[in-house]
């Protein structure tokens, strides 16, 4: 059983939610075993990652305006591909 459900929000940002019913409100969603932070962003390497699949960019410690750019983890690419 998945511990969370992944979906893309209105801006195309990847989010995770513990309730399937909440993820379903955003359209297509998929179950995952990824952990998430208090804002619903996937945790990779101990950090919440804000991933913009449409732009192919990911950030830690903030969003694209304030965060630190990182290489997009493959697990997030694969997850986002399932949501297209």
N, CA, C and O atoms as a printed pandas DataFrame, in Angstrom:
     atom_number atom_name residue_name chain_id  residue_number  x_coord  y_coord  z_coord
0              1         N          UNK        A               1    0.842   -1.194    0.000
1              2        CA          UNK        A               1    0.000    0.000    0.000
2              3         C          UNK        A               1    0.879    1.246    0.000
3              4         O          UNK        A               1    1.862    1.317    0.738
4              5         N          UNK        A               2    0.532    2.210   -0.812
5              6        CA          UNK        A               2    1.313    3.440   -0.924
6              7         C          UNK        A               2    1.163    4.286    0.338
7              8         O          UNK        A               2    0.102    4.313    0.963
8              9         N          UNK        A               3    2.230    4.965    0.696
9             10        CA          UNK        A               3    2.148    5.850    1.843
10            11         C          UNK        A               3    1.716    7.255    1.436
11            12         O          UNK        A               3    1.351    8.071    2.282
12            13         N          UNK        A               4    1.760    7.530    0.126
13            14        CA          UNK        A               4    1.325    8.826   -0.362
14            15         C          UNK        A               4    0.889    8.708   -1.818
15            16         O          UNK        A               4    1.086    7.682   -2.469
16            17         N          UNK        A               5    0.292    9.788   -2.302
17            18        CA          UNK        A               5   -0.202    9.844   -3.675
18            19         C          UNK        A               5    0.359   11.101   -4.334
19            20         O          UNK        A               5    0.243   12.202   -3.795
20            21         N          UNK        A               6    0.959   10.926   -5.490
21            22        CA          UNK        A               6    1.584   12.032   -6.208
22            23         C          UNK        A               6    0.617   12.613   -7.233
23            24         O          UNK        A               6   -0.169   11.895   -7.851
24            25         N          UNK        A               7    0.693   13.919   -7.395
25            26        CA          UNK        A               7   -0.104   14.628   -8.399
26            27         C          UNK        A               7    0.616   15.920   -8.767
27            28         O          UNK        A               7    1.527   16.356   -8.064
28            29         N          UNK        A               8    0.201   16.520   -9.866
29            30        CA          UNK        A               8    0.721   17.818  -10.276
30            31         C          UNK        A               8   -0.320   18.880   -9.968
31            32         O          UNK        A               8   -1.494   18.720  -10.301
32            33         N          UNK        A               9    0.111   19.972   -9.330
33            34        CA          UNK        A               9   -0.837   21.039   -9.005
34            35         C          UNK        A               9   -1.100   21.918  -10.228
35            36         O          UNK        A               9   -0.614   21.623  -11.320
36            37         N          UNK        A              10   -1.860   22.985  -10.050
37            38        CA          UNK        A              10   -2.245   23.879  -11.155
38            39         C          UNK        A              10   -1.039   24.469  -11.874
39            40         O          UNK        A              10   -1.098   24.731  -13.075
40            41         N          UNK        A              11    0.054   24.679  -11.147
41            42        CA          UNK        A              11    1.266   25.259  -11.732
42            43         C          UNK        A              11    2.198   24.187  -12.284
43            44         O          UNK        A              11    3.271   24.509  -12.796
44            45         N          UNK        A              12    1.806   22.916  -12.189
45            46        CA          UNK        A              12    2.626   21.833  -12.705
46            47         C          UNK        A              12    3.696   21.350  -11.745
47            48         O          UNK        A              12    4.621   20.654  -12.163
48            49         N          UNK        A              13    3.599   21.699  -10.466
49            50        CA          UNK        A              13    4.576   21.297   -9.454
50            51         C          UNK        A              13    4.148   19.962   -8.849
51            52         O          UNK        A              13    2.972   19.752   -8.553
52            53         N          UNK        A              14    5.113   19.067   -8.671
53            54        CA          UNK        A              14    4.840   17.748   -8.101
54            55         C          UNK        A              14    4.593   17.855   -6.604
55            56         O          UNK        A              14    5.383   18.452   -5.872
56            57         N          UNK        A              15    3.486   17.270   -6.157
57            58        CA          UNK        A              15    3.132   17.228   -4.733
58            59         C          UNK        A              15    2.781   15.804   -4.344
59            60         O          UNK        A              15    2.436   14.978   -5.190
60            61         N          UNK        A              16    2.877   15.528   -3.037
61            62        CA          UNK        A              16    2.445   14.250   -2.480
62            63         C          UNK        A              16    1.439   14.518   -1.376
63            64         O          UNK        A              16    1.546   15.511   -0.657
64            65         N          UNK        A              17    0.469   13.637   -1.242
65            66        CA          UNK        A              17   -0.548   13.773   -0.195
66            67         C          UNK        A              17   -0.859   12.391    0.358
67            68         O          UNK        A              17   -0.867   11.416   -0.393
68            69         N          UNK        A              18   -1.114   12.289    1.654
69            70        CA          UNK        A              18   -1.398   10.978    2.238
70            71         C          UNK        A              18   -2.776   10.420    1.879
71            72         O          UNK        A              18   -2.994    9.212    1.968
72            73         N          UNK        A              19   -3.700   11.282    1.476
73            74        CA          UNK        A              19   -5.060   10.833    1.178
74            75         C          UNK        A              19   -5.305   10.751   -0.324
75            76         O          UNK        A              19   -5.127   11.728   -1.052
76            77         N          UNK        A              20   -5.710    9.587   -0.767
77            78        CA          UNK        A              20   -6.001    9.389   -2.174
78            79         C          UNK        A              20   -7.097   10.336   -2.646
79            80         O          UNK        A              20   -7.033   10.860   -3.758
80            81         N          UNK        A              21   -8.098   10.555   -1.806
81            82        CA          UNK        A              21   -9.213   11.420   -2.185
82            83         C          UNK        A              21   -8.762   12.855   -2.444
83            84         O          UNK        A              21   -9.319   13.527   -3.313
84            85         N          UNK        A              22   -7.771   13.330   -1.710
85            86        CA          UNK        A              22   -7.259   14.687   -1.928
86            87         C          UNK        A              22   -6.440   14.762   -3.208
87            88         O          UNK        A              22   -6.557   15.728   -3.963
88            89         N          UNK        A              23   -5.619   13.760   -3.457
89            90        CA          UNK        A              23   -4.825   13.734   -4.684
90            91         C          UNK        A              23   -5.737   13.663   -5.905
91            92         O          UNK        A              23   -5.451   14.278   -6.933
92            93         N          UNK        A              24   -6.831   12.916   -5.796
93            94        CA          UNK        A              24   -7.764   12.738   -6.908
94            95         C          UNK        A              24   -8.416   14.057   -7.325
95            96         O          UNK        A              24   -8.838   14.198   -8.472
96            97         N          UNK        A              25   -8.502   15.008   -6.422
97            98        CA          UNK        A              25   -9.093   16.310   -6.733
98            99         C          UNK        A              25   -8.284   17.073   -7.780
99           100         O          UNK        A              25   -8.785   18.016   -8.391
100          101         N          UNK        A              26   -7.038   16.664   -7.983
101          102        CA          UNK        A              26   -6.145   17.355   -8.912
102          103         C          UNK        A              26   -6.041   16.640  -10.251
103          104         O          UNK        A              26   -5.192   16.981  -11.074
104          105         N          UNK        A              27   -6.894   15.657  -10.471
105          106        CA          UNK        A              27   -6.866   14.913  -11.727
106          107         C          UNK        A              27   -6.072   13.633  -11.584
107          108         O          UNK        A              27   -6.258   12.880  -10.628
108          109         N          UNK        A              28   -5.198   13.390  -12.523
109          110        CA          UNK        A              28   -4.416   12.165  -12.517
110          111         C          UNK        A              28   -3.476   12.131  -11.308
111          112         O          UNK        A              28   -2.869   13.140  -10.948
112          113         N          UNK        A              29   -3.369   10.960  -10.694
113          114        CA          UNK        A              29   -2.481   10.782   -9.547
114          115         C          UNK        A              29   -1.968    9.356   -9.552
115          116         O          UNK        A              29   -2.509    8.488  -10.238
116          117         N          UNK        A              30   -0.916    9.124   -8.780
117          118        CA          UNK        A              30   -0.317    7.801   -8.714
118          119         C          UNK        A              30    0.198    7.559   -7.292
119          120         O          UNK        A              30    0.699    8.478   -6.643
120          121         N          UNK        A              31    0.072    6.319   -6.814
121          122        CA          UNK        A              31    0.573    5.965   -5.492
122          123         C          UNK        A              31    2.080    5.814   -5.504
123          124         O          UNK        A              31    2.666    5.387   -6.499
124          125         N          UNK        A              32    2.703    6.167   -4.390
125          126        CA          UNK        A              32    4.157    6.080   -4.261
126          127         C          UNK        A              32    4.539    5.799   -2.812
127          128         O          UNK        A              32    3.750    6.021   -1.894
128          129         N          UNK        A              33    5.742    5.315   -2.625
129          130        CA          UNK        A              33    6.272    5.093   -1.282
130          131         C          UNK        A              33    7.212    6.202   -0.852
131          132         O          UNK        A              33    7.857    6.096    0.191
132          133         N          UNK        A              34    7.299    7.269   -1.643
133          134        CA          UNK        A              34    8.161    8.391   -1.273
134          135         C          UNK        A              34    7.602    9.109   -0.055
135          136         O          UNK        A              34    6.389    9.260    0.090
136          137         N          UNK        A              35    8.492    9.542    0.808
137          138        CA          UNK        A              35    8.108   10.369    1.954
138          139         C          UNK        A              35    7.953   11.810    1.464
139          140         O          UNK        A              35    8.427   12.160    0.384
140          141         N          UNK        A              36    7.295   12.628    2.260
141          142        CA          UNK        A              36    7.059   14.011    1.882
142          143         C          UNK        A              36    7.210   14.904    3.101
143          144         O          UNK        A              36    7.075   14.452    4.239
144          145         N          UNK        A              37    7.495   16.195    2.846
145          146        CA          UNK        A              37    7.646   17.138    3.950
146          147         C          UNK        A              37    6.291   17.764    4.294
147          148         O          UNK        A              37    5.267   17.400    3.716
148          149         N          UNK        A              38    6.296   18.700    5.230
149          150        CA          UNK        A              38    5.053   19.308    5.706
150          151         C          UNK        A              38    4.326   20.112    4.625
151          152         O          UNK        A              38    3.138   20.401    4.763
152          153         N          UNK        A              39    5.027   20.471    3.559
153          154        CA          UNK        A              39    4.403   21.196    2.452
154          155         C          UNK        A              39    3.928   20.280    1.329
155          156         O          UNK        A              39    3.364   20.749    0.340
156          157         N          UNK        A              40    4.155   18.971    1.481
157          158        CA          UNK        A              40    3.723   18.018    0.467
158          159         C          UNK        A              40    4.725   17.796   -0.653
159          160         O          UNK        A              40    4.375   17.246   -1.697
160          161         N          UNK        A              41    5.973   18.220   -0.447
161          162        CA          UNK        A              41    7.008   18.002   -1.449
162          163         C          UNK        A              41    7.765   16.721   -1.132
163          164         O          UNK        A              41    8.004   16.418    0.037
164          165         N          UNK        A              42    8.147   15.965   -2.158
165          166        CA          UNK        A              42    8.866   14.715   -1.927
166          167         C          UNK        A              42   10.206   14.963   -1.230
167          168         O          UNK        A              42   10.885   15.953   -1.500
168          169         N          UNK        A              43   10.569   14.063   -0.344
169          170        CA          UNK        A              43   11.852   14.151    0.342
170          171         C          UNK        A              43   12.836   13.223   -0.349
171          172         O          UNK        A              43   12.604   12.019   -0.464
172          173         N          UNK        A              44   13.932   13.798   -0.802
173          174        CA          UNK        A              44   15.016   13.066   -1.435
174          175         C          UNK        A              44   16.303   13.455   -0.710
175          176         O          UNK        A              44   16.626   14.639   -0.619
176          177         N          UNK        A              45   17.032   12.479   -0.199
177          178        CA          UNK        A              45   18.279   12.781    0.504
178          179         C          UNK        A              45   18.091   13.669    1.714
179          180         O          UNK        A              45   18.958   14.480    2.039
180          181         N          UNK        A              46   16.950   13.516    2.387
181          182        CA          UNK        A              46   16.683   14.290    3.596
182          183         C          UNK        A              46   16.170   15.696    3.376
183          184         O          UNK        A              46   15.952   16.427    4.342
184          185         N          UNK        A              47   15.973   16.089    2.136
185          186        CA          UNK        A              47   15.504   17.443    1.816
186          187         C          UNK        A              47   14.207   17.392    1.013
187          188         O          UNK        A              47   14.028   16.525    0.158
188          189         N          UNK        A              48   13.313   18.324    1.297
189          190        CA          UNK        A              48   12.125   18.483    0.475
190          191         C          UNK        A              48   12.541   19.040   -0.879
191          192         O          UNK        A              48   13.304   20.004   -0.949
192          193         N          UNK        A              49   12.044   18.439   -1.950
193          194        CA          UNK        A              49   12.421   18.848   -3.304
194          195         C          UNK        A              49   11.195   19.399   -4.033
195          196         O          UNK        A              49   10.168   18.730   -4.147
196          197         N          UNK        A              50   11.327   20.617   -4.515
197          198        CA          UNK        A              50   10.280   21.213   -5.334
198          199         C          UNK        A              50   10.664   20.937   -6.785
199          200         O          UNK        A              50   11.676   21.431   -7.281
200          201         N          UNK        A              51    9.836   20.138   -7.453
201          202        CA          UNK        A              51   10.137   19.694   -8.814
202          203         C          UNK        A              51    9.107   20.249   -9.783
203          204         O          UNK        A              51    7.900   20.094   -9.599
204          205         N          UNK        A              52    9.618   20.900  -10.821
205          206        CA          UNK        A              52    8.809   21.453  -11.900
206          207         C          UNK        A              52    9.019   20.579  -13.137
207          208         O          UNK        A              52    9.911   20.866  -13.935
208          209         N          UNK        A              53    8.224   19.521  -13.320
209          210        CA          UNK        A              53    8.439   18.602  -14.439
210          211         C          UNK        A              53    8.388   19.268  -15.814
211          212         O          UNK        A              53    9.150   18.894  -16.705
212          213         N          UNK        A              54    7.515   20.234  -15.994
213          214        CA          UNK        A              54    7.395   20.891  -17.300
214          215         C          UNK        A              54    8.641   21.691  -17.655
215          216         O          UNK        A              54    8.923   21.922  -18.831
216          217         N          UNK        A              55    9.387   22.112  -16.634
217          218        CA          UNK        A              55   10.605   22.881  -16.854
218          219         C          UNK        A              55   11.858   22.015  -16.723
219          220         O          UNK        A              55   12.945   22.422  -17.134
220          221         N          UNK        A              56   11.702   20.820  -16.149
221          222        CA          UNK        A              56   12.844   19.939  -15.945
222          223         C          UNK        A              56   13.807   20.440  -14.889
223          224         O          UNK        A              56   15.010   20.189  -14.967
224          225         N          UNK        A              57   13.270   21.162  -13.884
225          226        CA          UNK        A              57   14.115   21.711  -12.829
226          227         C          UNK        A              57   13.631   21.265  -11.456
227          228         O          UNK        A              57   12.450   20.981  -11.257
228          229         N          UNK        A              58   14.569   21.210  -10.511
229          230        CA          UNK        A              58   14.249   20.844   -9.137
230          231         C          UNK        A              58   15.071   21.720   -8.192
231          232         O          UNK        A              58   16.189   22.127   -8.508
232          233         N          UNK        A              59   14.487   21.998   -7.025
233          234        CA          UNK        A              59   15.126   22.888   -6.057
234          235         C          UNK        A              59   14.952   22.347   -4.646
235          236         O          UNK        A              59   13.956   21.698   -4.328
236          237         N          UNK        A              60   15.943   22.629   -3.810
237          238        CA          UNK        A              60   15.826   22.364   -2.381
238          239         C          UNK        A              60   15.922   23.697   -1.657
239          240         O          UNK        A              60   16.412   24.680   -2.211
240          241         N          UNK        A              61   15.456   23.722   -0.429
241          242        CA          UNK        A              61   15.516   24.923    0.417
242          243         C          UNK        A              61   14.811   26.113   -0.211
243          244         O          UNK        A              61   15.244   27.254   -0.047
244          245         N          UNK        A              62   13.722   25.850   -0.934
245          246        CA          UNK        A              62   12.937   26.920   -1.534
246          247         C          UNK        A              62   12.512   26.581   -2.942
247          248         O          UNK        A              62   12.857   25.530   -3.482
248          249         N          UNK        A              63   11.755   27.495   -3.529
249          250        CA          UNK        A              63   11.263   27.280   -4.895
250          251         C          UNK        A              63   12.246   27.859   -5.913
251          252         O          UNK        A              63   13.376   28.204   -5.566
252          253         N          UNK        A              64   11.816   27.962   -7.160
253          254        CA          UNK        A              64   12.747   28.423   -8.199
254          255         C          UNK        A              64   13.204   29.863   -7.985
255          256         O          UNK        A              64   14.239   30.265   -8.516
256          257         N          UNK        A              65   12.458   30.635   -7.224
257          258        CA          UNK        A              65   12.861   32.022   -6.963
258          259         C          UNK        A              65   13.897   32.122   -5.839
259          260         O          UNK        A              65   14.733   33.026   -5.839
260          261         N          UNK        A              66   13.837   31.183   -4.874
261          262        CA          UNK        A              66   14.700   31.307   -3.701
262          263         C          UNK        A              66   15.513   30.058   -3.376
263          264         O          UNK        A              66   16.402   30.101   -2.525
264          265         N          UNK        A              67   15.220   28.958   -4.040
265          266        CA          UNK        A              67   15.861   27.698   -3.680
266          267         C          UNK        A              67   17.195   27.466   -4.360
267          268         O          UNK        A              67   17.656   28.257   -5.183
268          269         N          UNK        A              68   17.799   26.343   -3.980
269          270        CA          UNK        A              68   19.063   25.904   -4.564
270          271         C          UNK        A              68   18.762   24.866   -5.632
271          272         O          UNK        A              68   18.162   23.831   -5.345
272          273         N          UNK        A              69   19.175   25.139   -6.854
273          274        CA          UNK        A              69   18.928   24.236   -7.970
274          275         C          UNK        A              69   19.747   22.959   -7.792
275          276         O          UNK        A              69   20.916   23.004   -7.411
276          277         N          UNK        A              70   19.106   21.811   -8.075
277          278        CA          UNK        A              70   19.784   20.519   -8.015
278          279         C          UNK        A              70   19.470   19.733   -9.278
279          280         O          UNK        A              70   18.537   20.060  -10.011
280          281         N          UNK        A              71   20.253   18.701   -9.521
281          282        CA          UNK        A              71   19.941   17.781  -10.617
282          283         C          UNK        A              71   18.650   17.068  -10.254
283          284         O          UNK        A              71   18.457   16.687   -9.099
284          285         N          UNK        A              72   17.773   16.886  -11.215
285          286        CA          UNK        A              72   16.489   16.243  -10.953
286          287         C          UNK        A              72   16.716   14.754  -10.672
287          288         O          UNK        A              72   17.261   14.035  -11.509
288          289         N          UNK        A              73   16.291   14.295   -9.478
289          290        CA          UNK        A              73   16.425   12.873   -9.160
290          291         C          UNK        A              73   15.596   12.017  -10.118
291          292         O          UNK        A              73   14.460   12.365  -10.438
292          293         N          UNK        A              74   16.158   10.907  -10.570
293          294        CA          UNK        A              74   15.473   10.019  -11.513
294          295         C          UNK        A              74   14.122    9.552  -11.002
295          296         O          UNK        A              74   13.175    9.424  -11.778
296          297         N          UNK        A              75   14.026    9.297   -9.704
297          298        CA          UNK        A              75   12.760    8.809   -9.151
298          299         C          UNK        A              75   11.650    9.837   -9.369
299          300         O          UNK        A              75   10.498    9.460   -9.581
300          301         N          UNK        A              76   11.979   11.121   -9.321
301          302        CA          UNK        A              76   10.967   12.156   -9.551
302          303         C          UNK        A              76   10.609   12.253  -11.030
303          304         O          UNK        A              76    9.448   12.475  -11.375
304          305         N          UNK        A              77   11.596   12.089  -11.902
305          306        CA          UNK        A              77   11.315   12.084  -13.336
306          307         C          UNK        A              77   10.359   10.947  -13.684
307          308         O          UNK        A              77    9.396   11.132  -14.428
308          309         N          UNK        A              78   10.641    9.776  -13.135
309          310        CA          UNK        A              78    9.809    8.608  -13.412
310          311         C          UNK        A              78    8.386    8.799  -12.888
311          312         O          UNK        A              78    7.417    8.423  -13.547
312          313         N          UNK        A              79    8.273    9.377  -11.716
313          314        CA          UNK        A              79    6.969    9.629  -11.121
314          315         C          UNK        A              79    6.165   10.605  -11.972
315          316         O          UNK        A              79    4.991   10.371  -12.259
316          317         N          UNK        A              80    6.803   11.694  -12.370
317          318        CA          UNK        A              80    6.129   12.703  -13.193
318          319         C          UNK        A              80    5.722   12.129  -14.540
319          320         O          UNK        A              80    4.668   12.484  -15.067
320          321         N          UNK        A              81    6.543   11.245  -15.108
321          322        CA          UNK        A              81    6.191   10.620  -16.391
322          323         C          UNK        A              81    4.900    9.818  -16.275
323          324         O          UNK        A              81    4.126    9.744  -17.229
324          325         N          UNK        A              82    4.669    9.223  -15.121
325          326        CA          UNK        A              82    3.441    8.449  -14.902
326          327         C          UNK        A              82    2.219    9.368  -14.815
327          328         O          UNK        A              82    1.092    8.913  -15.011
328          329         N          UNK        A              83    2.428   10.631  -14.528
329          330        CA          UNK        A              83    1.314   11.574  -14.361
330          331         C          UNK        A              83    0.953   12.292  -15.658
331          332         O          UNK        A              83   -0.023   13.042  -15.701
332          333         N          UNK        A              84    1.721   12.071  -16.697
333          334        CA          UNK        A              84    1.439   12.744  -17.987
334          335         C          UNK        A              84    0.364   12.030  -18.751
335          336         O          UNK        A              84    0.002   12.453  -19.849
